[in-house]
Amino acid sequence: MSSGDFIEVDGVITELLPATTFRVKLPDGREIIAYLCGKMRKNNIKLIVGDKVKLEISPYDLEKGRIVYRA
């Protein structure tokens, strides 16, 4: 899969989970589980509840996503 195959959406972090995973609320009301992308983990970007983030979601699994940007 190339980077163009992902669905990009915005969301808000609602809960912090173990192992740098987060529960993120999407604009349509759904909540998904998301994890940090490698560059955010490498650069030690911290996230807290209420942060607005940009996610990439695979069209094959709409319940999990990857956080690629903190707004």
C-alpha positions as CSV (number, residue, x, y, z in Angstrom):
1,M,0.0,0.0,0.0
2,S,1.3,3.5,-0.8
3,S,0.5,6.6,1.2
4,G,-2.2,7.5,-1.2
5,D,-4.3,4.5,-0.3
6,F,-5.1,5.8,3.2
7,I,-8.1,7.8,4.2
8,E,-7.1,11.0,6.0
9,V,-9.4,12.4,8.7
10,D,-9.2,14.7,11.7
11,G,-10.1,13.8,15.2
12,V,-9.8,14.6,18.9
13,I,-8.1,12.4,21.5
14,T,-10.6,11.3,24.1
15,E,-8.6,8.7,26.1
16,L,-5.0,7.6,26.6
17,L,-4.4,3.9,26.5
18,P,-1.3,1.8,27.2
19,A,1.6,1.4,24.7
20,T,1.2,4.9,23.2
21,T,-2.3,4.1,21.8
22,F,-5.2,6.5,22.0
23,R,-9.0,6.5,21.6
24,V,-9.8,9.2,19.0
25,K,-13.3,10.6,18.3
26,L,-13.9,11.3,14.6
27,P,-16.2,14.2,13.3
28,D,-18.9,11.7,12.4
29,G,-19.2,10.5,16.0
30,R,-17.3,7.2,15.7
31,E,-14.4,6.4,18.1
32,I,-11.4,4.4,16.9
33,I,-8.1,3.2,18.3
34,A,-5.0,5.0,17.0
35,Y,-1.3,4.6,17.5
36,L,1.6,7.0,16.9
37,C,3.5,6.9,13.6
38,G,7.2,6.3,13.7
39,K,8.4,9.9,13.2
40,M,6.2,11.2,16.0
41,R,7.5,8.4,18.3
42,K,11.2,9.1,17.2
43,N,10.8,12.9,17.8
44,N,9.2,12.3,21.2
45,I,5.9,14.1,20.4
46,K,3.6,14.0,23.4
47,L,-0.2,13.9,23.1
48,I,-2.8,14.6,25.8
49,V,-6.6,14.4,26.0
50,G,-8.2,17.1,23.9
51,D,-5.4,17.4,21.3
52,K,-6.6,17.6,17.7
53,V,-4.8,15.1,15.4
54,K,-4.7,14.0,11.8
55,L,-5.1,10.3,11.2
56,E,-4.5,7.9,8.4
57,I,-7.0,5.0,8.3
58,S,-6.7,2.0,6.0
59,P,-9.8,1.4,3.9
60,Y,-9.6,-2.3,4.9
61,D,-9.9,-1.7,8.6
62,L,-11.9,1.3,9.7
63,E,-11.5,0.6,13.4
64,K,-7.8,1.4,13.7
65,G,-5.7,4.4,12.6
66,R,-2.3,5.9,12.7
67,I,-1.7,9.4,14.1
68,V,0.5,11.4,11.7
69,Y,0.1,15.0,12.9
70,R,-0.8,16.9,16.0
71,A,-2.6,20.2,15.3
